[in-house]
Amino acid sequence: MTPVAALDAGSDQGALTLALPAGKAARNLVALEGADGYHIIARTSVTAEQARACLPRYASQTTGIELTGVAAAPRNAVA
């Protein structure tokens, strides 16, 4: 399932309330994740701790769901 489809499905089911159209929200979330990943690896302006705080906060604002208390999967977890 694509990020857009997941956001649309959640919105259609009433599980979340999007602050932006699903396509724009998905692009922003994916771009933020990618940019944070780059900066973490390049050791420039974003630390892993900052990314772990920022991305869930933005996702919460975008979806209307409180995600800031959700723990990330362990780094070596198998999906």
Secondary structure, DSSP 8 states (H G I E B T S, - for coil): --HHHHHHHHHHTTS---SS-HHHHHHHHHHHHHHHHHHHHHTSS--HHHHHHHHHHHHHHHHTS--TT-----TT---
